Amino acid sequence: MDRFPPLVSTDWLADNMTNPDVLVFDATQYLPNEPWDGRREYQAAHIPGAAFWDHNSVSDTDTDLPTMVPPLLRMMTATAAMGIGPGKRVVFYDQRHVTGAARGWWLLGLFGFDDVAILDGGFAKWQAEGRPVDSGVQNYAPTSPYSFKLRPERLRRAGDVLANLTTGDELLLDARLAGRYAGTDPEPRKTMRVGHIPHSLNMPYADLLNENGTLRDGASLRAQFDALGAGADRAVIASCGSGLTATIITLARVVAGLPQGAVYDGSWAEWGGHPELPIVAPAPALQQSAV
């Protein structure tokens, strides 16, 4: 079986969605300050046959940080219960853009599962094309666990990022929108400080997408990385608010033909919540005006 590309089209999915080896998951994850619930929206309308990918079920339960990489045994158990095993192909989609889908794609790849792709344009494009939708709940039959193996080179912790402030070996790209990066917009998690990690550069995830939610073409994405000095010869760490939109940067790098780089899993949810970790913050007057 040929390895999946990182993206598949709505035409491809329409032609392959009844293949028993293809598993489709709605991986939508909304922020705490957003008035929607991914599971509820999935139950109301989803691609026929698709199951819901609960990010919490494949996250570390021994931390209060959101959606962190789980231990190997939890990853094996949770994914087997969802039907993900040997010989299966996984397609993720998102209800609005690509955030949750990119996280699912990255997480499976982190654990050595490469037969995984993202529906380019997600559910919005699927609906805009007048394709069929379903409601209710779909679950795949449990299967034998996949023999996952962590790829640690794709993952960074707070200690790694802190050490990198001294070495500068890797370039940190922050996927949050410009106002959050600058600290002029409030954080959705009220316990977080505002600002960004020193020496990081802003690469808002929205700038990597077309207006219809599809990913920009490889040449355009490569030009964006080159403009930030994050080309093929530069090691990169992607960061964001809670480790989700950072994975859009890693996805974009793969589509651009660049090394994927690593993700700082704790991202701003961790860094911004620890006052001993250094940040670049706006002047107090700006912080007050943003709230």
VENCORSUL-V594542 format. One record per backbone hydrogen bond with DSSP energy under -0.5 kcal/mol. NH is the residue of the N-H (numbers start at 1). CO is the residue of the C=O. E is the energy in kcal/mol with one decimal. If there is no record, write none. Layout:
BEGIN
nh: <NH	NH>
co: <CO	CO>
e: <E	E>
END
This chain:
BEGIN
nh: <8	13	14	15	16	17	19	22	23	23	25	26	27	27	34	41	42	43	44	45	46	48	50	51	52	53	54	55	57	58	58	59	60	68	70	75	76	77	78	79	80	81	82	83	84	85	88	89	90	91	92	93	102	103	104	105	106	107	108	109	110	111	112	113	114	116	117	118	119	120	120	121	122	123	125	126	127	128	129	130	131	134	136	143	148	149	151	152	154	155	156	161	162	163	164	165	165	166	167	168	171	172	173	173	174	174	175	175	180	181	182	183	184	185	186	190	192	193	195	196	200	201	203	205	207	208	209	210	213	216	221	222	223	224	225	226	227	228	228	229	230	234	237	238	239	247	248	249	249	250	251	252	253	254	255	256	257	258	262	263	264	265	265	268	269	269	270	270	271	272	273	274	275	277	280	281	286	287	288	289	290	291	291>
co: <118	9	10	11	12	13	16	19	21	89	91	51	25	93	31	37	38	39	40	41	134	132	47	24	138	26	52	53	54	54	55	56	68	65	58	71	72	73	74	75	76	77	78	80	79	83	85	21	115	23	117	25	98	99	100	101	102	103	104	105	106	107	109	108	112	114	90	6	92	8	118	213	119	94	121	122	123	124	125	127	126	46	43	80	146	111	110	150	151	152	263	157	158	159	160	161	162	163	163	164	235	170	171	237	172	201	173	239	177	177	178	179	179	179	290	188	189	272	180	280	197	172	174	175	204	205	206	214	210	208	217	218	219	220	221	222	223	224	225	226	225	231	171	262	173	244	245	245	246	246	247	248	249	250	251	252	254	253	236	154	238	156	263	240	241	266	266	267	267	268	270	271	273	274	196	279	283	283	284	285	286	287	288>
e: <-2.6	-2.2	-2.5	-1.7	-1.3	-1.8	-1.8	-2.0	-0.6	-3.6	-2.7	-2.8	-0.7	-2.9	-2.0	-2.5	-2.3	-2.4	-1.5	-1.9	-2.5	-0.5	-2.4	-2.6	-0.6	-2.8	-0.8	-0.9	-1.1	-0.7	-0.8	-1.2	-1.9	-0.6	-0.6	-2.1	-2.5	-2.6	-2.7	-2.1	-1.9	-1.8	-0.9	-1.4	-2.5	-0.7	-1.7	-3.5	-2.5	-3.0	-2.5	-2.2	-3.0	-1.8	-2.2	-2.5	-2.7	-2.8	-2.2	-1.9	-2.6	-1.3	-1.7	-2.8	-0.7	-2.0	-2.4	-2.0	-3.0	-2.7	-0.8	-0.6	-1.8	-2.8	-1.5	-1.9	-2.8	-2.4	-1.5	-2.3	-1.8	-3.2	-3.1	-2.1	-2.1	-2.2	-2.7	-0.8	-2.1	-1.7	-2.5	-2.0	-2.7	-2.3	-1.9	-1.0	-0.7	-1.2	-1.9	-2.8	-3.1	-0.5	-0.6	-3.1	-0.5	-3.2	-0.6	-3.2	-0.8	-2.2	-2.7	-1.0	-1.6	-1.9	-0.6	-0.7	-2.2	-2.0	-0.9	-1.8	-1.9	-2.6	-3.0	-2.4	-1.6	-1.8	-1.3	-3.4	-1.9	-2.4	-2.4	-2.6	-2.0	-1.8	-2.2	-2.7	-2.1	-0.9	-0.7	-1.6	-3.1	-1.7	-2.7	-2.8	-2.8	-1.7	-1.3	-0.8	-0.7	-1.3	-2.3	-2.8	-2.1	-1.8	-2.4	-2.0	-1.4	-3.3	-2.3	-1.8	-3.0	-1.6	-1.1	-2.3	-2.1	-0.6	-1.4	-1.1	-2.6	-2.0	-0.7	-1.2	-0.6	-2.0	-3.0	-0.6	-0.9	-1.8	-2.3	-1.9	-1.3	-0.6	-0.8>
END
